[in-house]
Amino acid sequence: MIGVLVSGTGTNLQALIDARLPIAAVASNRSDAAALERADAAGIPNRTFALESYADREARDRELAEWFQLRGVDLVVLAGYMHLLTPAFLDRFPDRIVNVHPSLLPEFPGARAIDDALAAGVETTGVTVHYVDEGLDTGAVIRQEPVSVEPRETLVERIHAAEHRILPEVVTELCAH
């Protein structure tokens, strides 16, 4: 069973839902994340774990991991989740946490990957699905897909389209193992 972590609109979550993957739970760090509405619409249990409700990240991540484990989650997918996870969470799901990122890692880690690629003047950027570790987008790469920067006007849409295609493929393969 899959647990999905989200912070925003949830288009990658929707791609997982549309792929009919076995999602047991969705969690967010933000109560206003539109992704939670997508989870509701799909009948998936969901909950907000706002950092300000906990003493620290470790306490939040411990409770989040426990909530996922109580729902039978054995694979965690970060689908636009904008917080680093602490060992309190990572240690509960060793080698079973993946993230989708809008660049060809190790180039352009972090929250501004597309803007950073444009500022660097590269001709090609892309999408990476990788394992999550304690670093910022430093885990082992599972799959990458290049995306041409030009035409710039459609770059964001083309990156999202690649994310929506390869994330469900990778998750499907990981669930099969």
N, C-alpha and C positions, 0 to 999 in steps of 0.2 A: 504494500500500500504506500501511496505517495502523500507526503505533506508538502505544501507549497507555501513559501514565504513571499509576501508582496508588500510594496509600499505605495504603489501608484495606481494607474488606470487598469492594469490587469490584462493587457492584450496578450501577453505570453501565457498567463493563466488560461485565458480563453482558448488559445491554441491547444493547450493540454486538455482542456475540457472537450473541445471539438474532436480531438483525437481519441476520445473515449478511454482515456487512461484512468486507472483506479485511484482517484484522489480521495483520500480519507479525511483530510482537513486542510484548511487554509488559515494562515495566521499573518497578521500585519503588525507593524510598529505604529501605524497611523489609523485612527478610527475613521478618518475621512477618505480613506483609500477606496476609490471606485471599484477596485478589484474585489472588495468584500461584497459589493452588490452583485457582481458576476457569480461569486460563490453562492450567495443566497439564491439567485435565479436558477442555479444548477442543483440546488438542494444539498450543498456541501457544508458541513459544520465549519464555522469560522469564528475567530476571536481576535480581538486586538490586545496586544501586549505592549502598551505604551511605556516607554522607558521611564517617564516621570512617575509612574506608579510603583517603581521598584527602587530599592536602596542603591543598586548599581546594575551594570550590564550583566554581570555574572548571575545575580539573583533572577533577573528577567529571563536570561537564557536557560537557567535551570528549570524554571517553571514552564517555559515554552517547550523544552525538550520533553519534560514529563507529560505535558498535554498531548504532544504528538505521539509519544509512546503509548499512552492510554488509548489512542485511536488506532493502534496497530501500524503506525508509520514505520517503514524500514528504509525508505529512500526520500531524501529531502531535496526539493528543487527550489532554488532562488530564482524567482521570476520578477525581476525589477525590485528586489529587496535592497534597501539602501543603508543597511547597517552591517558592520563587521560582526561576525559571530565570535564568541569567546570560547575557550576550552570547555566551559560548563556545558555548552551545546555540542561543539565539535566532537568531544570525546564520547558522546552518546551515540553518534552516527559515524563511526570511523569509515572513511572511504565510501560514504554513502550520501554525500552532499554535493550537488552540482549547481553551477551558476551559468547563466547566459550573459555574455558581455559584448557590447557593440564595438569591438575592434579586433584586430589580429594580435592577441597577446603574444609576447610581452609588451608590444607597443600599446601605448595609450591606456594604461590602467586607470581606474577611478571613475568618478561620476561624470566627467566632462569628455569622455572618449571621442565622441564625434567632433566636438568643437576643437579638441586638441589635434585630431587628425587634419582637420581643415587648416588650422593655424600652422601646422608643420608642412603643409603643401604636398602631402603624399598623393600619389595617383591612385593608390588602392588602399582601402581599409577593409573591414569585414566584420565577421561575427565569430566568436569563440564560445564553445561550451567546454567548461573545465571543472575539475574537482575543486572544492573549497578547502582552504587551509586557513591558518591564522593571519596570513598576509592579505594585502589588497590586490586581488586578482592575480595571485601568484601560484595557485594550484596547478597540477598537471593538466595539460590540454587533452581533451577527449576528441574534439573535432573542431575544425575551422572552415569557414567559407569566405573567400575573398569577395569584396564588393567594390566596384569601380567608384571613385569619388564623383566623376562626371557622369551625368549632369548633376551638379550640386543641388539643383532645385528639388530633386527627388531622392536625394541620398538617404534622408531619414526614413522615408517610406520603404526604400529598397532594403535598408538594413533591417527594419522591422519585419519585412516579408521573409528575409533569410532567417531571422530569429524564429519566426512562427513556423517555419518549415523544419529547421534542423533540431530545435529543442525537443519537439515531440518525437522525432526520429531517435535521437540519442536516448531519451528517457524510455522509450519503448524497448530499445536494445538492452538497456540496463535492467529493466524489469524482467526481461526474458532470461537473464543470467541468474 
